[in-house]
């Protein structure tokens, strides 16, 4: 099949139109409508976290399926965490694809998938490693392998062996850390060979430019509680990372002071009332009655620890206090093997404020209401720090204006080193460094530390080895790091338990140090506002300008000229300008759909200025091909898809609407859809006693009853009909008391409505329309 850009674009828009909750994203569209994305052997989709890789791959598979490019099944490896496999499965559930898919948890699921002719298998990579070779035999022939978090799994020997055994020919790698793939391409380029991977990059700054992520704050924290040198780390405080302490009492007091400082920092960003006028909270042992109030205002926070012992120690201190024990959770391999506490944390945001984790929630975790991450791992791996930092960049839906913060904790002896490490991390937000970094090149940064080597003891008990071992933490080569300090220094107490010594934001780094000016400065915001006459249009189409205006405090001022009754952008056109725009539309567009989608504002404006000429021209345009439908085509298609729902699910909603509009839908869908005539509805209503019963058990029947004007004749739960069905009558009398007619309750309800009868039952409104109405048992 000849895959063209036009065909891919048409299919892409068709998928978006069927799923109104999906928005068009320029970088997503650019990759999806490029034919090379479907023909190249190795496509690497290098999108930074929060760029929407899961939705992109769902649309990608849908396009392949519709164009017949998914004849043999595809295998999707989610990242090596149960949590991420569930995230991917949830994405597919909400997407509702046309193809069949199955999540593989056991070998039996593979067999079930084969029997059902499934198109996509979602699995963890561990299912098909060397230890589980028997599972590979169960798989059908796989043509396409998609690997999430590919920088971890795709290049592993076990996965490469699996690929050779299965003879898979095409691959899509999803990753937020493309640096090993950069390295492979750089090596091939040096050897003058073809680059093995077709790369497509989307960086953090790209997302910030499009207002798709929040501008998070990064704070560098110093603490004396943990140190890498023997002197402070073991001698003074004990090896806290391993749970070994020189003094339990002193260690507990130290950890309490660290927690006090940490909670203060997390709450400070929320303008907590307790902290506004008090910088030093004193000993945490005197503050446990206040911590509960602090937690209630604090945004949800994840505390990442270096070891299980460290996590347990933090958790033990907080759990032992009445005010905080019900507000914290911890999750690591020993206490929470299935990551169930992550779901508790997300589902109960008012109850749980702090989640303490070890080696979790740093790859693919996409919780929008996470406001703080405290990184206590002391990691110097800039790739993992970058991944961890991006967990908190996603925009909150509940509190979009609330500040989000990433705290990177270091020791007071290594402040300078960690500042350079974090500067390297911030470089990865920009495309030049994101494309060229390969884990081996990022400026010269050697750091030598001294650690004592354990010596062998002689018979006298003295050590016989007094040598020391020099260790280099990390050694970068050269990619021309900017010779600028990317963080602003902060005056702090060097001996404080949890002190900020440097800070910045993503936008601050982007604008001041990479020379990327913020598009929406005050001048540009004011100029943009002049183009709009309605606030709703301004807010919808210029979100970046609106946010900048609010930040600068000029929003109400620049919107003062806007009127909700005006049409929108460029409405103040003279007749000459309107004629020019009209001629432009005539030359540019040939279909109604394009005019409606791409020129909605002009469509309204010109329709108002030239009501007759514009209407005649618009009616002369071609309709979209999908609406040029013949009844014979619809009837033919109905044999393949016998029900309306099935036809709509397979992308033929226009055909269904054509049948309904032209009055033959009941005929062609009769064998697949029940036709609700008035008689059938009355028969179905007899199964229920009152309205509440119908609302609870069959809400669709309520709509059908209203369609045939039967709803008012159905009694409420407390109606007289429901209780005195066979006992009472309604008397219709003249004003002098003469009985004209006796009504049964049922007839009275059907003729006058249950509301009238119920009023009589309650002795209200007895006189109506010149008659006395009376209820008798």
C-alpha positions as MATLAB code, in Angstrom:
seq = 'XXXXXXXXXXXXXXXXXXXXXXXXXXXXXXXXXXXXXXXXXXXXXXXXXXXXXXXXXXXXXXXXXXXXXXXXXXXXXXXXXXXXXXXXXXXXXXXXXXXXXXXXXXXXXXXXXXXXXXXXXXXXXXXXXXXXXXXXXXXXXXXXXXXXXXXXXXXXXXXXXXXXXXXXXXXXXXXXXXXXXXXXXXXXXXXXXXXXXXXXXXXXXXXXXXXXXXXXXXXXXXXXXXXXXXXXXXXXXXXXXXXXXXXXXXXXXXXXXXXXXXXXXXXXXXXXXXXXXXXXXXXXXXXXXXXXXXXXXXXXXXXXXXXXXXXXXXXXXXXXXXXXXXXXXXXXXXXXXXXXXXXXXXXXXXXXXXXXXXXXXXXXXXXXXXXXXXXXXXXXXXXXXXXXXXXXXXXXXXXXXXXXXXXXXXXXXXXXXXXXXXXXXXXXXXXXXXXXXXXXXXXXXXXXXXXXXXXXXXXXXXXXXXXXXXXXXXXXXXXXXXXXXXXXXXXXXXXXXXXXXXXXXXXXXXXXXXXXXXXXXXXXXXXXXXXXXXXXXXXXXXXXXXXXXXXXXXXXXXXXXXXXXXXXXXXXXXXXXXXXXXXXXXXXXXXXXXXXXXXXXXXXXXXXXXXXXXXXXXXXXXXXXXXXXXXXXXXXXXXXXXXXXXXXXXXXXXXXXXXXXXXXXXXXXXXXXXXXXXXXXXXXXXXXXXXXXXXXXXXXXXXXXXXXXXXXXXXXXXXXXXXXXXXXXXXXXXXXXXXXXXXXXXXXXXXXXXXXXXXXXXXXXXXXXXXXXXXXX';
ca = [
       0.000    0.000    0.000;
       1.264    3.471   -0.928;
       1.389    5.476    2.312;
       1.186    9.203    1.645;
       1.249   12.174    3.980;
      -2.231   13.195    2.800;
      -3.678    9.767    3.610;
      -2.076    9.734    7.059;
      -3.275   13.265    7.803;
      -6.837   12.409    6.785;
      -6.838    9.315    9.031;
      -5.302   11.291   11.893;
      -8.059   13.920   11.814;
     -10.713   11.239   11.500;
      -9.454    9.633   14.733;
      -9.394   13.000   16.526;
     -12.914   13.861   15.375;
     -14.217   10.582   16.786;
     -12.554   11.282   20.147;
     -13.435   14.845   21.064;
     -11.335   14.711   24.253;
      -8.157   14.403   22.152;
      -6.543   17.678   21.081;
      -4.377   18.270   18.054;
      -0.734   18.655   19.135;
       1.691   19.957   16.515;
       4.694   17.791   17.406;
       2.493   14.711   17.755;
       0.863   15.334   14.375;
       4.257   15.954   12.709;
       5.502   12.493   13.699;
       2.234   10.635   13.068;
       1.650   11.920    9.514;
       5.235   11.311    8.363;
       5.349    8.141    6.177;
       8.813    7.306    7.556;
       7.246    6.655   10.958;
       5.551    3.617    9.352;
       8.319    2.431    7.018;
      11.637    3.020    8.837;
      13.012    0.027   10.698;
      13.913    1.850   13.942;
      11.910    4.892   15.064;
      12.930    6.474   18.375;
      10.259    8.785   19.772;
      12.398   10.789   22.182;
       9.797   12.772   24.102;
      10.614   14.196   27.491;
       8.281   13.178   30.325;
       4.761   14.727   30.166;
       4.824   14.991   26.339;
       2.097   12.330   25.879;
       3.902    9.246   24.552;
       1.062    6.880   25.527;
      -1.634    8.743   23.582;
       0.705    9.142   20.615;
       1.340    5.414   20.406;
      -2.390    4.640   20.751;
      -3.147    6.895   17.759;
      -0.174    5.393   15.887;
      -1.503    1.852   16.299;
      -5.028    2.975   15.349;
      -3.709    4.500   12.100;
      -1.762    1.341   11.290;
      -4.837   -0.795   11.932;
      -7.144    1.330    9.756;
      -4.671    1.420    6.871;
      -4.045   -2.329    6.992;
      -0.506   -2.032    8.370;
      -1.194   -4.282   11.352;
      -1.772   -7.612    9.618;
       0.345   -9.479   12.169;
       0.084   -8.495   15.857;
       2.222   -5.860   17.549;
       3.900   -6.362   20.925;
       4.089   -3.406   23.314;
       6.605   -3.630   26.156;
       5.592   -1.281   28.961;
       8.340   -0.248   31.382;
       9.478   -2.773   33.946;
       7.026   -1.701   36.634;
       3.518   -2.984   37.260;
       2.411    0.614   37.850;
       3.440    1.659   34.325;
       1.823   -1.348   32.687;
      -1.461   -0.351   34.326;
      -0.985    3.248   33.135;
      -0.577    2.042   29.549;
      -3.605   -0.234   29.886;
      -5.684    2.689   31.244;
      -4.648    4.804   28.244;
      -5.938    2.158   25.836;
      -9.176    1.781   27.813;
      -9.988    5.471   27.588;
      -8.863    5.634   23.949;
     -11.259    2.806   22.899;
      -9.341    1.616   19.823;
     -10.870   -0.228   16.861;
      -8.255   -2.980   17.173;
      -8.279   -5.733   19.789;
      -5.694   -5.714   22.568;
      -4.904   -7.746   25.675;
      -2.735   -7.171   28.749;
      -0.489  -10.176   29.318;
      -0.087  -11.116   32.982;
       0.316  -14.900   32.596;
       1.166  -17.290   29.722;
      -2.541  -18.170   29.527;
      -3.267  -14.601   28.407;
      -1.108  -15.149   25.312;
      -3.171  -18.209   24.368;
      -6.407  -16.283   24.940;
      -5.096  -13.488   22.706;
      -4.261  -15.919   19.913;
      -7.736  -17.459   20.061;
      -9.358  -14.020   19.863;
      -7.061  -12.805   17.040;
      -5.785   -9.927   19.173;
      -3.895   -7.166   17.322;
      -1.801   -5.782   20.198;
      -0.245   -7.541   23.209;
       0.752   -5.346   26.203;
       3.326   -6.970   28.466;
       6.268   -6.413   30.766;
       9.621   -7.283   29.119;
      10.333   -9.834   31.871;
       7.685  -12.112   30.375;
      10.038  -12.933   27.473;
      13.548  -12.924   28.956;
      15.902  -15.922   28.978;
      14.209  -17.349   32.077;
      10.802  -17.329   30.339;
      11.686  -18.652   26.890;
       8.642  -20.899   26.913;
       6.416  -17.807   26.742;
       8.067  -16.691   23.507;
       6.997  -19.921   21.805;
       3.344  -19.150   22.571;
       3.447  -15.817   20.760;
       2.131  -15.508   17.187;
       4.335  -13.927   14.511;
       5.137  -10.358   15.601;
       5.834   -7.675   12.981;
       6.166   -4.627   15.243;
       7.780   -4.209   18.667;
       7.079   -1.047   20.682;
       9.216   -0.554   23.789;
       8.316    1.981   26.473;
      11.234    3.415   28.506;
      13.418    1.914   25.786;
      16.663    3.349   27.208;
      16.397    0.729   29.966;
      15.215   -2.360   28.108;
      15.587   -2.245   24.330;
      19.380   -2.552   24.182;
      19.597   -5.302   26.804;
      21.018   -8.584   25.577;
      17.968  -10.604   26.629;
      15.615   -8.398   24.573;
      17.973   -8.414   21.579;
      18.043  -12.221   21.714;
      14.240  -12.258   21.859;
      14.099  -10.007   18.764;
      16.397  -12.353   16.831;
      14.371  -15.419   17.769;
      11.074  -13.777   16.790;
      12.577  -12.235   13.619;
      10.866   -8.904   14.298;
      11.469   -6.415   11.497;
      10.201   -3.059   12.758;
      10.593   -1.197   16.041;
       9.356    1.926   17.813;
      11.276    2.980   20.911;
       9.600    5.352   23.386;
      11.909    7.127   25.786;
      12.369   10.329   27.723;
      16.138    9.670   27.967;
      17.425    9.035   24.408;
      21.112    9.310   25.257;
      22.220    5.741   24.446;
      20.502    6.025   21.067;
      22.324    9.335   20.537;
      25.578    7.499   21.251;
      24.796    4.726   18.753;
      24.056    7.272   16.015;
      27.208    9.264   16.826;
      29.388    6.136   16.603;
      27.809    5.193   13.251;
      28.361    8.728   11.972;
      32.041    8.643   12.972;
      32.445    5.354   11.075;
      30.611    6.895    8.091;
      27.799    4.367    8.334;
      24.062    4.842    8.177;
      22.588    5.961   11.479;
      20.594    3.003   12.883;
      17.907    5.087   14.638;
      15.529    7.691   13.210;
      15.208   10.171   16.072;
      12.368   12.571   16.846;
      12.903   14.920   19.802;
      10.506   16.849   22.052;
      12.160   18.645   24.980;
      10.944   20.135   28.240;
      11.396   23.644   26.828;
       9.250   22.672   23.817;
       6.435   21.772   26.208;
       6.926   24.960   28.226;
       6.700   27.020   25.011;
       3.351   25.366   24.277;
       2.090   25.863   27.843;
       1.677   22.091   28.304;
       3.627   21.866   31.581;
       3.941   24.044   34.662;
       6.971   26.179   35.455;
       8.306   24.254   38.445;
      10.689   25.581   41.056;
      13.943   23.717   41.767;
      15.495   24.136   45.220;
      18.903   22.741   46.168;
      18.961   21.696   49.807;
      21.899   21.176   52.130;
      21.749   18.992   55.227;
      24.392   17.706   57.646;
      22.378   14.592   58.412;
      23.960   12.485   55.658;
      27.498   12.792   54.323;
      29.697   10.763   52.039;
      32.895   11.141   54.050;
      33.829    8.962   57.016;
      34.313   11.925   59.302;
      30.720   13.141   59.326;
      28.867   10.232   57.791;
      30.026    7.516   60.169;
      31.880    9.296   62.939;
      29.411   11.963   64.042;
      26.011   10.653   63.002;
      26.429    7.009   62.171;
      25.713    5.358   58.829;
      22.065    6.428   58.625;
      21.610    5.147   55.062;
      22.271    1.643   56.326;
      20.394    2.110   59.592;
      23.571    2.094   61.692;
      23.839    4.866   64.276;
      26.407    5.962   66.806;
      23.725    7.320   69.150;
      20.066    6.393   68.771;
      18.889    9.389   70.769;
      21.065   11.819   68.825;
      20.129   10.224   65.518;
      16.413   10.472   66.282;
      16.725   14.137   67.222;
      18.678   14.821   64.020;
      16.143   13.071   61.812;
      13.318   14.944   63.529;
      15.027   18.249   62.771;
      15.478   17.201   59.121;
      11.785   16.300   58.866;
      10.847   19.605   60.462;
      12.855   21.478   57.857;
      11.477   19.358   55.008;
       7.829   19.866   56.025;
       8.460   23.575   56.494;
       9.824   23.848   52.950;
       6.922   21.912   51.428;
       4.390   24.068   53.299;
       6.208   27.347   52.678;
       5.357   27.114   48.990;
       1.642   26.913   49.836;
       1.649   30.126   51.930;
       0.773   28.108   55.020;
      -0.588   30.410   57.713;
       1.468   28.722   60.443;
       4.709   29.551   58.615;
       4.002   33.070   57.377;
       5.338   34.917   60.404;
       7.691   32.295   61.835;
      10.899   31.253   60.106;
      12.263   28.997   62.857;
       9.719   26.517   64.147;
      11.983   25.266   66.919;
      12.197   21.635   68.010;
       9.856   19.364   66.112;
       9.011   17.550   69.337;
       7.084   20.695   70.380;
       5.293   20.981   67.061;
       3.492   17.688   66.532;
       0.155   19.299   67.387;
       0.752   21.753   64.493;
       2.043   19.231   61.962;
      -1.480   17.930   61.312;
      -2.593   21.427   60.265;
       0.515   21.818   58.115;
      -0.200   18.533   56.353;
      -3.777   19.529   55.567;
      -2.528   22.572   53.590;
       0.474   20.872   52.016;
       0.285   19.664   48.437;
       0.803   15.928   47.999;
       4.495   15.095   48.265;
       6.726   12.148   47.355;
       9.904   11.595   49.372;
      12.391    9.400   47.470;
      14.931    7.617   49.647;
      18.269    5.983   48.925;
      17.546    2.745   50.785;
      14.772    0.790   52.448;
      16.422    1.396   55.849;
      16.292    5.155   55.294;
      12.637    5.022   54.216;
      11.679    2.914   57.221;
      13.422    5.335   59.572;
      11.585    8.365   58.160;
       8.292    6.494   58.216;
       8.798    5.271   61.793;
       9.272    8.801   63.145;
       6.179   10.180   61.422;
       4.060    7.116   62.185;
       4.810    7.288   65.916;
       3.072   10.652   66.170;
      -0.678   10.862   66.523;
      -1.019   13.917   64.274;
       0.669   12.448   61.191;
       0.395    8.668   61.335;
      -2.765    8.509   59.209;
      -1.443   10.938   56.575;
       1.636    9.070   55.314;
       2.310    5.974   53.228;
       5.443    4.161   52.183;
       6.099    1.960   49.179;
       9.123   -0.232   48.520;
       9.803   -3.799   47.447;
       9.374   -5.268   50.938;
       6.203   -3.640   52.243;
       4.374   -2.937   48.938;
       5.455   -5.358   46.168;
       2.466   -4.525   43.913;
       2.695   -0.712   44.379;
      -0.821   -0.620   45.825;
       0.031    2.357   48.048;
       0.542    4.491   44.935;
      -3.142    3.994   44.096;
      -4.181    4.807   47.679;
      -2.086    7.964   47.502;
      -3.781    9.091   44.262;
      -7.330    8.144   45.215;
      -7.282    9.826   48.666;
      -5.558   13.204   48.166;
      -7.214   14.765   51.220;
      -6.158   11.941   53.518;
      -2.631   11.073   52.341;
      -0.145   13.917   51.998;
       3.251   12.177   51.993;
       4.400    9.037   50.157;
       7.841    7.683   51.081;
       9.314    5.536   48.272;
      12.471    3.682   47.307;
      13.352    3.263   43.616;
       9.760    3.884   42.456;
       7.688    6.559   40.748;
      10.556    7.934   38.664;
       9.748    6.411   35.253;
       6.426    7.156   33.553;
       4.574    8.153   36.727;
       1.967   10.702   35.611;
      -0.041   11.816   38.662;
      -1.221   15.395   37.961;
      -1.899   16.389   41.590;
       1.663   15.758   42.798;
       3.092   19.084   44.021;
       6.441   18.302   45.667;
       9.237   15.782   45.217;
      12.001   15.597   47.830;
      14.987   13.719   46.383;
      16.888   12.178   49.308;
      18.729    9.630   47.140;
      21.966   11.669   46.839;
      22.163   10.381   43.273;
      24.615   12.027   40.845;
      23.121   10.311   37.791;
      21.846   13.269   35.769;
      19.593   11.062   33.614;
      17.678    9.679   36.602;
      17.527   13.096   38.280;
      16.067   14.543   35.077;
      13.467   11.763   34.962;
      12.599   12.258   38.633;
      12.336   16.037   38.285;
       9.885   15.731   35.376;
       7.413   13.744   37.485;
       6.264   17.048   38.983;
       6.057   19.180   35.800;
       2.569   18.023   34.777;
      -0.181   20.620   35.152;
      -2.618   20.150   38.008;
      -6.300   20.140   37.080;
      -7.560   20.940   40.582;
      -5.024   23.669   41.500;
      -3.401   24.903   38.258;
      -1.971   28.047   39.914;
      -0.345   26.247   42.849;
       3.465   26.197   42.791;
       5.155   22.835   42.234;
       8.662   22.241   43.589;
      11.509   19.739   43.213;
      13.901   19.569   46.201;
      17.344   18.066   45.540;
      19.065   17.216   48.816;
      22.866   17.233   49.114;
      25.367   17.395   51.954;
      26.912   20.614   53.191;
      30.376   19.464   52.101;
      29.278   18.872   48.488;
      27.059   21.871   47.774;
      29.185   23.108   44.875;
      29.401   19.698   43.262;
      25.657   19.122   43.370;
      25.008   22.594   41.993;
      27.045   21.696   38.889;
      25.287   18.307   38.682;
      21.907   20.060   38.719;
      23.145   22.591   36.147;
      23.903   19.648   33.878;
      20.382   18.345   34.498;
      18.898   21.709   33.505;
      20.908   21.643   30.252;
      18.925   18.571   29.182;
      15.796   20.733   28.905;
      17.210   22.370   25.768;
      17.244   20.581   22.390;
      20.964   21.010   21.571;
      22.049   19.141   24.708;
      19.098   16.731   24.628;
      20.080   15.651   21.094;
      23.827   15.382   21.687;
      24.298   14.106   25.220;
      25.295   10.419   25.214;
      26.016    9.722   28.942;
      29.749   10.194   28.327;
      30.046   13.851   27.367;
      28.972   16.869   29.358;
      31.846   19.130   30.418;
      34.904   18.242   32.511;
      33.845   17.702   36.090;
      36.163   15.446   38.088;
      35.691   15.198   41.838;
      37.939   13.138   44.037;
      36.841   11.989   47.475;
      38.832   10.065   50.060;
      37.451    6.955   51.683;
      39.315    4.799   54.175;
      39.968    1.259   53.105;
      39.363   -1.371   55.773;
      42.689   -2.898   56.827;
      43.391   -6.380   58.054;
      43.939   -6.644   61.753;
      47.081   -8.246   63.134;
      47.149  -10.539   66.124;
      47.732   -7.483   68.310;
      44.476   -5.966   67.096;
      46.046   -3.041   65.187;
      45.272   -2.364   61.533;
      48.054   -3.344   59.120;
      46.723   -1.365   56.100;
      46.783    2.409   56.328;
      46.314    3.113   52.605;
      43.477    5.257   51.328;
      41.453    4.808   48.164;
      40.718    7.744   45.846;
      37.331    7.570   44.172;
      36.007    9.718   41.292;
      32.261   10.182   41.487;
      31.697   11.064   37.877;
      33.905   12.260   35.047;
      32.391   14.170   32.136;
      34.335   14.951   28.989;
      33.382   17.896   26.779;
      30.182   19.184   25.245;
      30.765   22.848   26.128;
      28.675   23.368   29.241;
      27.613   26.980   29.543;
      30.079   28.728   31.811;
      27.267   30.265   33.856;
      25.837   29.410   37.242;
      22.274   28.340   36.428;
      21.128   28.715   40.049;
      20.688   31.787   42.213;
      22.499   31.499   45.523;
      20.467   31.891   48.723;
      21.790   33.062   52.093;
      21.427   30.147   54.472;
      22.577   28.622   57.730;
      25.325   26.152   56.832;
      24.572   24.077   59.946;
      20.802   24.058   59.421;
      19.079   20.673   59.084;
      17.309   21.376   55.784;
      18.439   24.669   54.199;
      17.956   26.008   50.655;
      21.292   27.184   49.283;
      20.317   27.729   45.606;
      17.136   27.982   43.581;
      15.770   28.545   40.073;
      12.822   27.690   37.800;
      12.678   25.996   34.401;
      11.531   29.202   32.726;
      14.229   31.261   34.442;
      16.960   28.970   33.080;
      15.394   28.928   29.647;
      15.074   32.704   29.314;
      18.163   34.055   31.026;
      20.801   31.465   30.317;
      19.835   29.874   27.003;
      18.838   33.170   25.403;
      15.270   32.013   24.794;
      13.143   35.044   25.469;
       9.666   34.503   26.768;
       7.341   35.279   23.878;
       4.734   36.825   26.158;
       6.395   39.908   27.613;
       4.225   42.881   28.529;
       4.474   44.540   25.119;
       3.526   41.377   23.193;
       0.664   40.610   25.584;
      -0.841   44.071   25.091;
      -0.502   43.808   21.301;
      -2.126   40.375   21.264;
      -5.055   41.551   23.384;
      -5.836   44.254   20.810;
      -6.656   41.522   18.260;
      -9.537   40.164   20.326;
     -12.951   41.557   21.179;
     -14.197   38.668   23.309;
     -12.646   37.347   26.507;
     -13.742   33.801   25.729;
     -11.905   33.812   22.372;
      -8.853   35.444   23.927;
      -8.665   32.824   26.688;
      -9.258   29.929   24.296;
      -6.801   30.879   21.537;
      -4.043   32.730   23.413;
      -3.604   30.821   26.647;
       0.051   31.819   26.972;
      -0.799   35.522   26.698;
      -3.618   35.164   29.234;
      -1.357   33.461   31.777;
       1.367   36.065   31.264;
      -1.178   38.870   31.679;
      -2.372   37.400   34.984;
       1.214   36.963   36.129;
       2.008   40.592   35.246;
      -1.222   41.809   36.884;
      -2.582   43.496   33.724;
      -5.274   41.016   32.714;
      -8.309   43.151   33.609;
      -6.692   46.238   32.102;
      -5.972   44.701   28.684;
      -9.414   43.037   28.566;
     -11.323   46.232   29.375;
     -12.233   46.828   25.700;
     -13.529   43.288   25.165;
     -17.252   42.687   24.795;
     -18.855   39.244   24.994;
     -21.340   40.206   22.263;
     -18.705   40.861   19.580;
     -17.738   38.196   17.104;
     -14.035   37.760   17.841;
     -10.651   38.358   16.260;
     -10.414   40.858   13.384;
     -14.097   41.830   13.476;
     -13.644   45.545   12.804;
     -13.254   45.141    9.042;
     -14.091   47.784    6.479;
     -16.028   46.701    3.369;
     -12.797   46.743    1.378;
     -10.960   44.578    3.934;
     -13.930   42.216    4.097;
     -13.935   41.845    0.287;
     -10.211   41.036    0.353;
     -10.790   38.357    2.999;
     -13.757   36.997    1.026;
     -11.637   36.696   -2.139;
      -8.900   34.977   -0.145;
     -11.327   32.341    1.120;
     -12.640   31.766   -2.421;
      -9.122   31.108   -3.723;
      -8.016   28.996   -0.746;
     -10.867   26.614    0.071;
     -12.933   24.143   -1.913;
     -14.677   22.225    0.885;
     -17.094   23.291    3.604;
     -15.267   21.313    6.270;
     -11.993   23.222    5.747;
     -13.767   26.583    5.980;
     -15.519   25.630    9.230;
     -12.398   24.199   10.872;
      -9.717   26.656    9.735;
     -11.635   29.913    9.283;
     -14.280   29.824   11.964;
     -13.872   33.510   12.864;
     -13.990   34.697    9.244;
     -16.922   32.368    8.634;
     -18.924   34.290   11.280;
     -17.672   37.755   10.273;
     -18.207   37.459    6.514;
     -21.544   35.738    7.019;
     -22.656   38.834    8.906;
     -21.255   41.370    6.410;
     -22.276   39.548    3.186;
     -25.224   37.381    4.281;
     -26.469   36.450    0.778;
     -23.271   36.303   -1.287;
     -21.352   34.431    1.369;
     -24.172   31.907    1.901;
     -24.432   31.226   -1.852;
     -20.678   30.717   -2.159;
     -20.526   28.476    0.906;
     -23.400   26.291   -0.357;
     -21.598   25.846   -3.670;
     -18.557   24.258   -1.974;
     -17.935   20.532   -1.945;
     -18.895   18.609    1.146;
     -16.363   16.317    2.787;
     -16.110   12.963    1.015;
     -17.451   11.115    4.001;
     -20.770   12.911    3.625;
     -21.182   12.081   -0.085;
     -22.984    8.923    0.897;
     -25.408    6.777   -1.081;
     -28.202    4.798    0.533;
     -27.022    1.646   -1.258;
     -23.593    2.010    0.392;
     -25.187    2.346    3.831;
     -27.391   -0.730    3.327;
     -24.404   -2.729    2.118;
     -22.341   -1.676    5.129;
     -25.208   -2.518    7.520;
     -24.879   -6.185    6.546;
     -21.295   -6.114    7.849;
     -22.110   -4.049   10.958;
     -25.662   -5.068   11.946;
     -26.092   -2.589   14.831;
     -25.806    1.175   14.974;
     -23.307    1.046   17.824;
     -21.032   -1.373   15.994;
     -21.058    0.742   12.841;
     -20.211    3.905   14.812;
     -17.376    2.173   16.681;
     -15.772    1.199   13.385;
     -15.668    4.773   12.129;
     -18.885    4.967   10.092;
     -20.872    7.378   12.259;
     -21.701    9.535    9.223;
     -23.367    6.539    7.556;
     -25.541    6.006   10.640;
     -26.540    9.689   10.684;
     -27.401    9.500    6.972;
     -29.733    6.564    7.644;
     -31.420    8.346   10.563;
     -31.807   11.613    8.644;
     -33.366    9.882    5.635;
     -35.701    7.686    7.689;
     -34.512    4.159    6.903;
     -32.394    3.510   10.033;
     -35.103    1.407   11.727;
     -35.365   -0.727    8.624;
     -31.697   -1.573    8.117;
     -30.830   -1.881   11.804;
     -33.979   -3.777   12.753;
     -32.183   -7.112   12.951;
     -29.533   -5.668   15.269;
     -31.383   -2.968   17.243;
     -34.655   -3.203   19.173;
     -37.249   -0.719   17.905;
     -39.090    0.855   20.836;
     -42.692    1.423   19.756;
     -45.218    3.014   22.135;
     -46.766   -0.409   22.843;
     -43.393   -1.900   23.796;
     -42.646    1.041   26.090;
     -46.020    0.703   27.866;
     -45.388   -3.021   28.290;
     -41.943   -2.350   29.757;
     -43.274    0.366   32.120;
     -45.652   -2.142   33.717;
     -42.628   -3.931   35.196;
     -41.897   -0.959   37.468;
     -43.935    0.449   40.370;
     -42.841    4.101   40.341;
     -40.500    6.681   38.778;
     -37.675    6.163   41.255;
     -37.565    2.479   40.377;
     -37.186    3.328   36.671;
     -34.506    5.948   37.296;
     -32.472    3.493   39.322;
     -32.788    0.375   37.165;
     -33.542    1.540   33.611;
     -32.703    5.213   32.924;
     -33.089    4.748   29.145;
     -36.730    3.770   29.666;
     -37.350    7.186   31.222;
     -36.296    8.922   27.978;
     -38.500    6.598   25.933;
     -41.480    7.288   28.237;
     -40.963   11.032   27.840;
     -40.772   10.651   24.059;
     -44.258    9.076   23.999;
     -45.682   11.452   26.723;
     -46.074    8.591   29.221;
     -43.761    9.831   31.958;
     -46.297   12.010   33.828;
     -48.668    9.069   34.171;
     -46.117    7.118   36.237;
     -46.468    7.589   40.026;
     -43.703    8.783   42.323;
     -42.553    6.529   45.128;
     -44.684    8.392   47.694;
     -47.702    8.795   45.417;
     -51.186    7.651   46.356;
     -51.117    5.346   43.345;
     -48.252    3.446   44.878;
     -49.945    2.934   48.247;
     -53.732    3.054   47.746;
     -53.865    1.698   44.240;
     -57.102   -0.267   44.672;
     -58.648    1.575   47.593;
     -59.453    5.121   46.575;
     -61.418    7.143   44.036;
     -61.400   10.770   42.906;
     -64.729   12.638   42.978;
     -65.362   15.530   40.586;
     -68.042   17.865   42.055;
     -69.644   21.178   41.179;
     -69.129   24.120   43.546;
     -72.472   23.361   45.235;
     -71.323   19.773   46.003;
     -73.068   17.821   43.241;
     -71.042   14.790   42.068;
     -70.437   14.903   38.303;
     -68.072   11.957   37.850;
     -66.161    9.305   39.799;
     -62.650    8.557   38.643;
     -60.513    5.551   39.447;
     -57.054    6.537   40.638;
     -55.438    5.111   37.548;
     -57.728    7.011   35.157;
     -57.383   10.227   37.151;
     -53.597   10.001   37.013;
     -53.546    9.335   33.291;
     -56.057   12.125   32.514;
     -55.037   14.851   34.984;
     -51.564   13.752   36.044;
     -50.309   12.230   39.266;
     -49.414   15.654   40.638;
     -53.097   16.635   40.860;
     -54.077   13.350   42.518;
     -51.238   13.576   45.005;
     -52.312   17.111   45.920;
     -55.800   15.799   46.640;
     -54.313   12.998   48.716;
     -52.531   15.611   50.832;
     -55.721   17.771   51.043;
     -54.284   20.617   48.968;
     -55.668   22.595   46.004;
     -59.146   20.975   46.141;
     -60.721   23.594   43.836;
     -59.521   23.777   40.213;
     -61.098   24.886   36.921;
     -64.460   25.597   38.597;
     -64.779   22.110   40.144;
     -64.211   20.565   43.533;
     -61.898   17.588   43.463;
     -62.031   15.186   46.358;
     -60.121   12.015   47.176;
     -61.906    9.233   49.076;
     -60.693    5.852   50.233;
];
